[in-house]
Amino acid sequence: MDRYIAIFVGCPLGFVIMYFKRAIKEFIGEVGFAEKYLGMGGTNTFVVLVGILVFIGSLMYGLGTFQALLDSSLGMFFKK
């Protein structure tokens, strides 16, 4: 059930973050490291990247590929 919630909440949330990036930037202000490393307008780029990561992460979790990725890459360290 939690996978369905992740898809139905996380994917639209990612789109909302990308759509309202200017309002989010005005609310949080400028992010120092984003402006430093991403150049001028780096905060807008950072907000868009966060939106994309929320969308892709919730989609991966909902479809089970996130768990498979973690199991294949880090699973050997945590198996008994």
Distance bins in CASP14 RR format, pairs under 12 A and 6 or more apart:
PFRMAT RR
TARGET T0000
AUTHOR 0000-0000-0000
RMODE 2
METHOD distances of the structure
MODEL  1
1 7 0 0 0 0 0 1 0 0 0 0 0
1 8 0 0 0 0 0 1 0 0 0 0 0
1 62 0 0 0 0 0 1 0 0 0 0 0
2 8 0 0 0 0 0 1 0 0 0 0 0
2 9 0 0 0 0 0 1 0 0 0 0 0
2 10 0 0 0 0 0 1 0 0 0 0 0
2 58 0 0 0 0 0 1 0 0 0 0 0
2 61 0 0 0 0 1 0 0 0 0 0 0
2 62 0 0 0 0 1 0 0 0 0 0 0
2 64 0 0 0 0 0 1 0 0 0 0 0
2 67 0 0 0 0 0 1 0 0 0 0 0
3 9 0 0 0 0 0 1 0 0 0 0 0
3 10 0 0 0 0 0 1 0 0 0 0 0
3 11 0 0 0 0 0 1 0 0 0 0 0
3 57 0 0 0 0 0 1 0 0 0 0 0
3 58 0 0 0 0 1 0 0 0 0 0 0
3 59 0 0 0 0 0 1 0 0 0 0 0
3 60 0 0 0 0 0 1 0 0 0 0 0
3 61 1 0 0 1 0 0 0 0 0 0 0
3 62 1 1 0 0 0 0 0 0 0 0 0
3 63 1 0 0 1 0 0 0 0 0 0 0
3 64 1 0 0 1 0 0 0 0 0 0 0
3 65 0 0 0 0 0 1 0 0 0 0 0
3 66 0 0 0 0 1 0 0 0 0 0 0
3 67 0 0 0 0 1 0 0 0 0 0 0
4 10 0 0 0 0 0 1 0 0 0 0 0
4 11 0 0 0 0 0 1 0 0 0 0 0
4 58 0 0 0 0 0 1 0 0 0 0 0
4 61 0 0 0 0 0 1 0 0 0 0 0
4 62 1 0 0 1 0 0 0 0 0 0 0
4 63 0 0 0 0 0 1 0 0 0 0 0
4 64 0 0 0 0 0 1 0 0 0 0 0
5 11 0 0 0 0 0 1 0 0 0 0 0
5 12 0 0 0 0 0 1 0 0 0 0 0
5 13 0 0 0 0 0 1 0 0 0 0 0
5 58 0 0 0 0 1 0 0 0 0 0 0
5 61 0 0 0 0 1 0 0 0 0 0 0
5 62 0 0 0 0 1 0 0 0 0 0 0
6 12 0 0 0 0 0 1 0 0 0 0 0
6 13 0 0 0 0 1 0 0 0 0 0 0
6 14 0 0 0 0 0 1 0 0 0 0 0
6 54 0 0 0 0 0 1 0 0 0 0 0
6 55 0 0 0 0 0 1 0 0 0 0 0
6 56 0 0 0 0 0 1 0 0 0 0 0
6 57 0 0 0 0 1 0 0 0 0 0 0
6 58 1 0 1 0 0 0 0 0 0 0 0
6 59 0 0 0 0 1 0 0 0 0 0 0
6 60 0 0 0 0 1 0 0 0 0 0 0
6 61 1 0 1 0 0 0 0 0 0 0 0
6 62 1 0 1 0 0 0 0 0 0 0 0
6 63 0 0 0 0 1 0 0 0 0 0 0
6 64 0 0 0 0 1 0 0 0 0 0 0
6 66 0 0 0 0 1 0 0 0 0 0 0
6 67 0 0 0 0 0 1 0 0 0 0 0
7 13 0 0 0 0 0 1 0 0 0 0 0
7 14 0 0 0 0 0 1 0 0 0 0 0
7 54 0 0 0 0 0 1 0 0 0 0 0
7 55 0 0 0 0 0 1 0 0 0 0 0
7 56 0 0 0 0 0 1 0 0 0 0 0
7 57 0 0 0 0 0 1 0 0 0 0 0
7 58 1 0 0 1 0 0 0 0 0 0 0
7 59 1 0 0 1 0 0 0 0 0 0 0
7 60 0 0 0 0 0 1 0 0 0 0 0
7 61 0 0 0 0 1 0 0 0 0 0 0
7 62 1 0 1 0 0 0 0 0 0 0 0
7 63 1 0 0 1 0 0 0 0 0 0 0
7 64 0 0 0 0 0 1 0 0 0 0 0
7 66 0 0 0 0 0 1 0 0 0 0 0
8 58 0 0 0 0 1 0 0 0 0 0 0
8 59 0 0 0 0 0 1 0 0 0 0 0
8 62 0 0 0 0 1 0 0 0 0 0 0
9 15 0 0 0 0 0 1 0 0 0 0 0
9 16 0 0 0 0 0 1 0 0 0 0 0
9 54 0 0 0 0 1 0 0 0 0 0 0
9 55 0 0 0 0 0 1 0 0 0 0 0
9 57 0 0 0 0 0 1 0 0 0 0 0
9 58 1 0 0 1 0 0 0 0 0 0 0
9 59 0 0 0 0 0 1 0 0 0 0 0
9 61 0 0 0 0 0 1 0 0 0 0 0
9 62 0 0 0 0 0 1 0 0 0 0 0
10 16 0 0 0 0 1 0 0 0 0 0 0
10 17 0 0 0 0 1 0 0 0 0 0 0
10 51 0 0 0 0 1 0 0 0 0 0 0
10 52 0 0 0 0 0 1 0 0 0 0 0
10 53 0 0 0 0 0 1 0 0 0 0 0
10 54 1 0 0 1 0 0 0 0 0 0 0
10 55 1 0 0 1 0 0 0 0 0 0 0
10 56 0 0 0 0 0 1 0 0 0 0 0
10 57 0 0 0 0 1 0 0 0 0 0 0
10 58 1 1 0 0 0 0 0 0 0 0 0
10 59 0 0 0 0 1 0 0 0 0 0 0
10 60 0 0 0 0 0 1 0 0 0 0 0
10 61 0 0 0 0 1 0 0 0 0 0 0
10 62 0 0 0 0 1 0 0 0 0 0 0
11 17 0 0 0 0 0 1 0 0 0 0 0
11 18 0 0 0 0 0 1 0 0 0 0 0
11 51 0 0 0 0 0 1 0 0 0 0 0
11 52 0 0 0 0 0 1 0 0 0 0 0
11 54 0 0 0 0 1 0 0 0 0 0 0
11 55 1 0 1 0 0 0 0 0 0 0 0
11 56 0 0 0 0 1 0 0 0 0 0 0
11 57 0 0 0 0 1 0 0 0 0 0 0
11 58 1 0 1 0 0 0 0 0 0 0 0
11 59 1 0 1 0 0 0 0 0 0 0 0
11 60 0 0 0 0 0 1 0 0 0 0 0
11 61 0 0 0 0 0 1 0 0 0 0 0
11 62 0 0 0 0 1 0 0 0 0 0 0
11 63 0 0 0 0 0 1 0 0 0 0 0
12 18 0 0 0 0 0 1 0 0 0 0 0
12 19 0 0 0 0 1 0 0 0 0 0 0
12 51 0 0 0 0 0 1 0 0 0 0 0
12 54 0 0 0 0 1 0 0 0 0 0 0
12 55 0 0 0 0 1 0 0 0 0 0 0
12 58 0 0 0 0 1 0 0 0 0 0 0
12 59 0 0 0 0 0 1 0 0 0 0 0
13 19 0 0 0 0 0 1 0 0 0 0 0
13 20 0 0 0 0 0 1 0 0 0 0 0
13 24 0 0 0 0 0 1 0 0 0 0 0
13 50 0 0 0 0 0 1 0 0 0 0 0
13 51 1 0 0 1 0 0 0 0 0 0 0
13 52 0 0 0 0 0 1 0 0 0 0 0
13 53 0 0 0 0 0 1 0 0 0 0 0
13 54 1 0 1 0 0 0 0 0 0 0 0
13 55 1 0 0 1 0 0 0 0 0 0 0
13 57 0 0 0 0 0 1 0 0 0 0 0
13 58 1 0 0 1 0 0 0 0 0 0 0
13 59 0 0 0 0 0 1 0 0 0 0 0
14 20 0 0 0 0 0 1 0 0 0 0 0
14 21 0 0 0 0 0 1 0 0 0 0 0
14 24 0 0 0 0 0 1 0 0 0 0 0
14 47 0 0 0 0 0 1 0 0 0 0 0
14 48 0 0 0 0 1 0 0 0 0 0 0
14 49 0 0 0 0 0 1 0 0 0 0 0
14 50 0 0 0 0 1 0 0 0 0 0 0
14 51 1 0 1 0 0 0 0 0 0 0 0
14 52 1 0 0 1 0 0 0 0 0 0 0
14 53 0 0 0 0 1 0 0 0 0 0 0
14 54 1 0 1 0 0 0 0 0 0 0 0
14 55 1 0 1 0 0 0 0 0 0 0 0
14 56 0 0 0 0 1 0 0 0 0 0 0
14 57 0 0 0 0 1 0 0 0 0 0 0
14 58 1 0 0 1 0 0 0 0 0 0 0
14 59 0 0 0 0 1 0 0 0 0 0 0
15 21 0 0 0 0 0 1 0 0 0 0 0
15 48 0 0 0 0 0 1 0 0 0 0 0
15 51 0 0 0 0 1 0 0 0 0 0 0
15 52 0 0 0 0 1 0 0 0 0 0 0
15 54 0 0 0 0 1 0 0 0 0 0 0
15 55 1 0 0 1 0 0 0 0 0 0 0
15 56 0 0 0 0 0 1 0 0 0 0 0
15 58 0 0 0 0 0 1 0 0 0 0 0
15 59 0 0 0 0 0 1 0 0 0 0 0
16 23 0 0 0 0 0 1 0 0 0 0 0
16 24 0 0 0 0 1 0 0 0 0 0 0
16 47 0 0 0 0 0 1 0 0 0 0 0
16 50 0 0 0 0 0 1 0 0 0 0 0
16 51 0 0 0 0 1 0 0 0 0 0 0
16 54 0 0 0 0 1 0 0 0 0 0 0
16 55 0 0 0 0 1 0 0 0 0 0 0
17 23 0 0 0 0 0 1 0 0 0 0 0
17 24 1 0 0 1 0 0 0 0 0 0 0
17 25 0 0 0 0 0 1 0 0 0 0 0
17 27 0 0 0 0 0 1 0 0 0 0 0
17 28 0 0 0 0 0 1 0 0 0 0 0
17 44 0 0 0 0 0 1 0 0 0 0 0
17 46 0 0 0 0 0 1 0 0 0 0 0
17 47 1 0 0 1 0 0 0 0 0 0 0
17 48 1 0 0 1 0 0 0 0 0 0 0
17 49 0 0 0 0 1 0 0 0 0 0 0
17 50 1 0 0 1 0 0 0 0 0 0 0
17 51 1 0 1 0 0 0 0 0 0 0 0
17 52 0 0 0 0 1 0 0 0 0 0 0
17 53 0 0 0 0 1 0 0 0 0 0 0
17 54 1 0 0 1 0 0 0 0 0 0 0
17 55 0 0 0 0 1 0 0 0 0 0 0
17 58 0 0 0 0 0 1 0 0 0 0 0
18 24 0 0 0 0 1 0 0 0 0 0 0
18 25 0 0 0 0 0 1 0 0 0 0 0
18 44 0 0 0 0 0 1 0 0 0 0 0
18 45 0 0 0 0 0 1 0 0 0 0 0
18 46 0 0 0 0 0 1 0 0 0 0 0
18 47 1 0 0 1 0 0 0 0 0 0 0
18 48 1 0 1 0 0 0 0 0 0 0 0
18 49 0 0 0 0 1 0 0 0 0 0 0
18 50 0 0 0 0 1 0 0 0 0 0 0
18 51 1 0 1 0 0 0 0 0 0 0 0
18 52 1 0 0 1 0 0 0 0 0 0 0
18 53 0 0 0 0 0 1 0 0 0 0 0
18 54 0 0 0 0 1 0 0 0 0 0 0
18 55 1 0 0 1 0 0 0 0 0 0 0
18 56 0 0 0 0 0 1 0 0 0 0 0
19 47 0 0 0 0 0 1 0 0 0 0 0
19 48 0 0 0 0 0 1 0 0 0 0 0
19 51 0 0 0 0 1 0 0 0 0 0 0
19 55 0 0 0 0 0 1 0 0 0 0 0
20 26 0 0 0 0 1 0 0 0 0 0 0
20 27 0 0 0 0 1 0 0 0 0 0 0
20 28 0 0 0 0 0 1 0 0 0 0 0
20 44 0 0 0 0 0 1 0 0 0 0 0
20 47 0 0 0 0 1 0 0 0 0 0 0
20 48 0 0 0 0 0 1 0 0 0 0 0
20 50 0 0 0 0 0 1 0 0 0 0 0
20 51 0 0 0 0 0 1 0 0 0 0 0
21 27 0 0 0 0 0 1 0 0 0 0 0
21 28 0 0 0 0 0 1 0 0 0 0 0
21 41 0 0 0 0 0 1 0 0 0 0 0
21 42 0 0 0 0 0 1 0 0 0 0 0
21 43 0 0 0 0 1 0 0 0 0 0 0
21 44 1 0 1 0 0 0 0 0 0 0 0
21 45 0 0 0 0 1 0 0 0 0 0 0
21 46 0 0 0 0 1 0 0 0 0 0 0
21 47 1 0 1 0 0 0 0 0 0 0 0
21 48 1 0 1 0 0 0 0 0 0 0 0
21 49 0 0 0 0 0 1 0 0 0 0 0
21 50 0 0 0 0 1 0 0 0 0 0 0
21 51 0 0 0 0 1 0 0 0 0 0 0
21 52 0 0 0 0 0 1 0 0 0 0 0
22 28 0 0 0 0 0 1 0 0 0 0 0
22 29 0 0 0 0 0 1 0 0 0 0 0
22 41 0 0 0 0 0 1 0 0 0 0 0
22 43 0 0 0 0 0 1 0 0 0 0 0
22 44 1 0 0 1 0 0 0 0 0 0 0
22 47 0 0 0 0 1 0 0 0 0 0 0
22 48 0 0 0 0 0 1 0 0 0 0 0
23 29 0 0 0 0 0 1 0 0 0 0 0
23 44 0 0 0 0 0 1 0 0 0 0 0
23 47 0 0 0 0 1 0 0 0 0 0 0
24 30 0 0 0 0 0 1 0 0 0 0 0
24 31 0 0 0 0 0 1 0 0 0 0 0
24 43 0 0 0 0 1 0 0 0 0 0 0
24 44 0 0 0 0 1 0 0 0 0 0 0
24 46 0 0 0 0 1 0 0 0 0 0 0
24 47 1 0 1 0 0 0 0 0 0 0 0
24 48 0 0 0 0 1 0 0 0 0 0 0
24 50 0 0 0 0 1 0 0 0 0 0 0
24 51 0 0 0 0 1 0 0 0 0 0 0
25 31 0 0 0 0 1 0 0 0 0 0 0
25 34 0 0 0 0 1 0 0 0 0 0 0
25 35 0 0 0 0 0 1 0 0 0 0 0
25 41 0 0 0 0 1 0 0 0 0 0 0
25 42 0 0 0 0 1 0 0 0 0 0 0
25 43 1 0 1 0 0 0 0 0 0 0 0
25 44 1 0 1 0 0 0 0 0 0 0 0
25 45 0 0 0 0 0 1 0 0 0 0 0
25 46 0 0 0 0 1 0 0 0 0 0 0
25 47 1 0 1 0 0 0 0 0 0 0 0
25 48 0 0 0 0 0 1 0 0 0 0 0
25 50 0 0 0 0 0 1 0 0 0 0 0
26 43 0 0 0 0 1 0 0 0 0 0 0
26 44 0 0 0 0 0 1 0 0 0 0 0
26 47 0 0 0 0 0 1 0 0 0 0 0
27 43 0 0 0 0 0 1 0 0 0 0 0
27 47 0 0 0 0 0 1 0 0 0 0 0
28 34 0 0 0 0 0 1 0 0 0 0 0
28 43 1 0 0 1 0 0 0 0 0 0 0
28 44 0 0 0 0 0 1 0 0 0 0 0
28 46 0 0 0 0 1 0 0 0 0 0 0
28 47 0 0 0 0 1 0 0 0 0 0 0
28 50 0 0 0 0 0 1 0 0 0 0 0
29 35 0 0 0 0 0 1 0 0 0 0 0
29 41 0 0 0 0 0 1 0 0 0 0 0
29 42 0 0 0 0 0 1 0 0 0 0 0
29 43 1 0 0 1 0 0 0 0 0 0 0
29 44 0 0 0 0 0 1 0 0 0 0 0
29 46 0 0 0 0 0 1 0 0 0 0 0
29 47 0 0 0 0 0 1 0 0 0 0 0
30 36 0 0 0 0 0 1 0 0 0 0 0
30 38 0 0 0 0 0 1 0 0 0 0 0
30 39 0 0 0 0 0 1 0 0 0 0 0
30 40 0 0 0 0 0 1 0 0 0 0 0
30 41 0 0 0 0 1 0 0 0 0 0 0
30 42 0 0 0 0 1 0 0 0 0 0 0
30 43 1 0 1 0 0 0 0 0 0 0 0
30 44 0 0 0 0 1 0 0 0 0 0 0
30 45 0 0 0 0 0 1 0 0 0 0 0
30 46 0 0 0 0 1 0 0 0 0 0 0
30 47 0 0 0 0 0 1 0 0 0 0 0
31 37 0 0 0 0 1 0 0 0 0 0 0
31 38 0 0 0 0 1 0 0 0 0 0 0
31 39 0 0 0 0 0 1 0 0 0 0 0
31 41 0 0 0 0 1 0 0 0 0 0 0
31 42 1 0 0 1 0 0 0 0 0 0 0
31 43 1 0 1 0 0 0 0 0 0 0 0
31 44 0 0 0 0 1 0 0 0 0 0 0
31 45 0 0 0 0 1 0 0 0 0 0 0
31 46 1 0 1 0 0 0 0 0 0 0 0
31 47 0 0 0 0 1 0 0 0 0 0 0
31 49 0 0 0 0 0 1 0 0 0 0 0
31 50 0 0 0 0 0 1 0 0 0 0 0
32 38 0 0 0 0 1 0 0 0 0 0 0
32 39 0 0 0 0 0 1 0 0 0 0 0
32 41 0 0 0 0 0 1 0 0 0 0 0
32 42 0 0 0 0 1 0 0 0 0 0 0
32 43 1 0 0 1 0 0 0 0 0 0 0
32 46 0 0 0 0 1 0 0 0 0 0 0
33 39 0 0 0 0 0 1 0 0 0 0 0
33 42 0 0 0 0 1 0 0 0 0 0 0
33 43 0 0 0 0 1 0 0 0 0 0 0
33 45 0 0 0 0 0 1 0 0 0 0 0
33 46 0 0 0 0 1 0 0 0 0 0 0
34 40 0 0 0 0 0 1 0 0 0 0 0
34 41 1 0 0 1 0 0 0 0 0 0 0
34 42 1 0 1 0 0 0 0 0 0 0 0
34 43 1 0 1 0 0 0 0 0 0 0 0
34 44 0 0 0 0 1 0 0 0 0 0 0
34 45 1 0 0 1 0 0 0 0 0 0 0
34 46 1 1 0 0 0 0 0 0 0 0 0
34 47 0 0 0 0 1 0 0 0 0 0 0
34 48 0 0 0 0 0 1 0 0 0 0 0
34 49 0 0 0 0 1 0 0 0 0 0 0
34 50 0 0 0 0 1 0 0 0 0 0 0
35 41 1 0 0 1 0 0 0 0 0 0 0
35 42 1 0 1 0 0 0 0 0 0 0 0
35 43 1 0 0 1 0 0 0 0 0 0 0
35 44 0 0 0 0 0 1 0 0 0 0 0
35 45 0 0 0 0 1 0 0 0 0 0 0
35 46 0 0 0 0 1 0 0 0 0 0 0
36 42 0 0 0 0 1 0 0 0 0 0 0
36 43 0 0 0 0 0 1 0 0 0 0 0
36 46 0 0 0 0 0 1 0 0 0 0 0
37 43 0 0 0 0 0 1 0 0 0 0 0
37 45 0 0 0 0 1 0 0 0 0 0 0
37 46 0 0 0 0 1 0 0 0 0 0 0
37 49 0 0 0 0 0 1 0 0 0 0 0
38 44 0 0 0 0 1 0 0 0 0 0 0
38 45 1 0 1 0 0 0 0 0 0 0 0
38 46 1 0 0 1 0 0 0 0 0 0 0
38 47 0 0 0 0 0 1 0 0 0 0 0
38 48 0 0 0 0 0 1 0 0 0 0 0
38 49 0 0 0 0 1 0 0 0 0 0 0
39 45 0 0 0 0 1 0 0 0 0 0 0
39 46 0 0 0 0 0 1 0 0 0 0 0
41 47 0 0 0 0 0 1 0 0 0 0 0
41 48 0 0 0 0 0 1 0 0 0 0 0
42 48 0 0 0 0 1 0 0 0 0 0 0
42 49 0 0 0 0 1 0 0 0 0 0 0
42 50 0 0 0 0 0 1 0 0 0 0 0
43 49 0 0 0 0 0 1 0 0 0 0 0
43 50 0 0 0 0 0 1 0 0 0 0 0
44 50 0 0 0 0 0 1 0 0 0 0 0
44 51 0 0 0 0 0 1 0 0 0 0 0
45 51 0 0 0 0 0 1 0 0 0 0 0
45 52 0 0 0 0 0 1 0 0 0 0 0
46 52 0 0 0 0 0 1 0 0 0 0 0
46 53 0 0 0 0 0 1 0 0 0 0 0
47 53 0 0 0 0 0 1 0 0 0 0 0
47 54 0 0 0 0 0 1 0 0 0 0 0
48 54 0 0 0 0 0 1 0 0 0 0 0
48 55 0 0 0 0 0 1 0 0 0 0 0
49 55 0 0 0 0 0 1 0 0 0 0 0
49 56 0 0 0 0 0 1 0 0 0 0 0
50 56 0 0 0 0 0 1 0 0 0 0 0
50 57 0 0 0 0 0 1 0 0 0 0 0
51 57 0 0 0 0 1 0 0 0 0 0 0
51 58 0 0 0 0 0 1 0 0 0 0 0
51 59 0 0 0 0 0 1 0 0 0 0 0
52 58 0 0 0 0 0 1 0 0 0 0 0
52 59 0 0 0 0 0 1 0 0 0 0 0
53 59 0 0 0 0 0 1 0 0 0 0 0
53 60 0 0 0 0 0 1 0 0 0 0 0
53 61 0 0 0 0 0 1 0 0 0 0 0
53 66 0 0 0 0 0 1 0 0 0 0 0
54 60 0 0 0 0 0 1 0 0 0 0 0
54 61 0 0 0 0 0 1 0 0 0 0 0
55 61 0 0 0 0 0 1 0 0 0 0 0
55 62 0 0 0 0 0 1 0 0 0 0 0
56 62 0 0 0 0 0 1 0 0 0 0 0
56 63 0 0 0 0 0 1 0 0 0 0 0
56 65 0 0 0 0 1 0 0 0 0 0 0
56 66 0 0 0 0 1 0 0 0 0 0 0
56 69 0 0 0 0 0 1 0 0 0 0 0
57 63 0 0 0 0 1 0 0 0 0 0 0
57 64 0 0 0 0 0 1 0 0 0 0 0
57 65 0 0 0 0 1 0 0 0 0 0 0
57 66 1 0 0 1 0 0 0 0 0 0 0
57 67 0 0 0 0 0 1 0 0 0 0 0
57 69 0 0 0 0 0 1 0 0 0 0 0
57 70 0 0 0 0 0 1 0 0 0 0 0
58 64 0 0 0 0 0 1 0 0 0 0 0
58 65 0 0 0 0 0 1 0 0 0 0 0
58 66 0 0 0 0 1 0 0 0 0 0 0
59 65 0 0 0 0 1 0 0 0 0 0 0
59 66 0 0 0 0 1 0 0 0 0 0 0
60 66 1 1 0 0 0 0 0 0 0 0 0
60 67 0 0 0 0 1 0 0 0 0 0 0
60 68 0 0 0 0 1 0 0 0 0 0 0
60 69 1 0 0 1 0 0 0 0 0 0 0
60 70 0 0 0 0 1 0 0 0 0 0 0
61 67 1 0 0 1 0 0 0 0 0 0 0
61 68 0 0 0 0 0 1 0 0 0 0 0
61 69 0 0 0 0 0 1 0 0 0 0 0
61 70 0 0 0 0 0 1 0 0 0 0 0
62 68 0 0 0 0 0 1 0 0 0 0 0
63 69 0 0 0 0 0 1 0 0 0 0 0
64 70 0 0 0 0 1 0 0 0 0 0 0
64 71 0 0 0 0 0 1 0 0 0 0 0
65 71 0 0 0 0 0 1 0 0 0 0 0
65 72 0 0 0 0 0 1 0 0 0 0 0
66 72 0 0 0 0 0 1 0 0 0 0 0
66 73 0 0 0 0 0 1 0 0 0 0 0
66 74 0 0 0 0 0 1 0 0 0 0 0
67 73 0 0 0 0 0 1 0 0 0 0 0
67 74 0 0 0 0 0 1 0 0 0 0 0
67 75 0 0 0 0 0 1 0 0 0 0 0
68 74 0 0 0 0 0 1 0 0 0 0 0
68 75 0 0 0 0 0 1 0 0 0 0 0
69 75 0 0 0 0 0 1 0 0 0 0 0
70 76 0 0 0 0 0 1 0 0 0 0 0
70 77 0 0 0 0 0 1 0 0 0 0 0
70 78 0 0 0 0 1 0 0 0 0 0 0
71 77 0 0 0 0 0 1 0 0 0 0 0
71 78 0 0 0 0 1 0 0 0 0 0 0
71 79 0 0 0 0 1 0 0 0 0 0 0
72 79 0 0 0 0 0 1 0 0 0 0 0
END
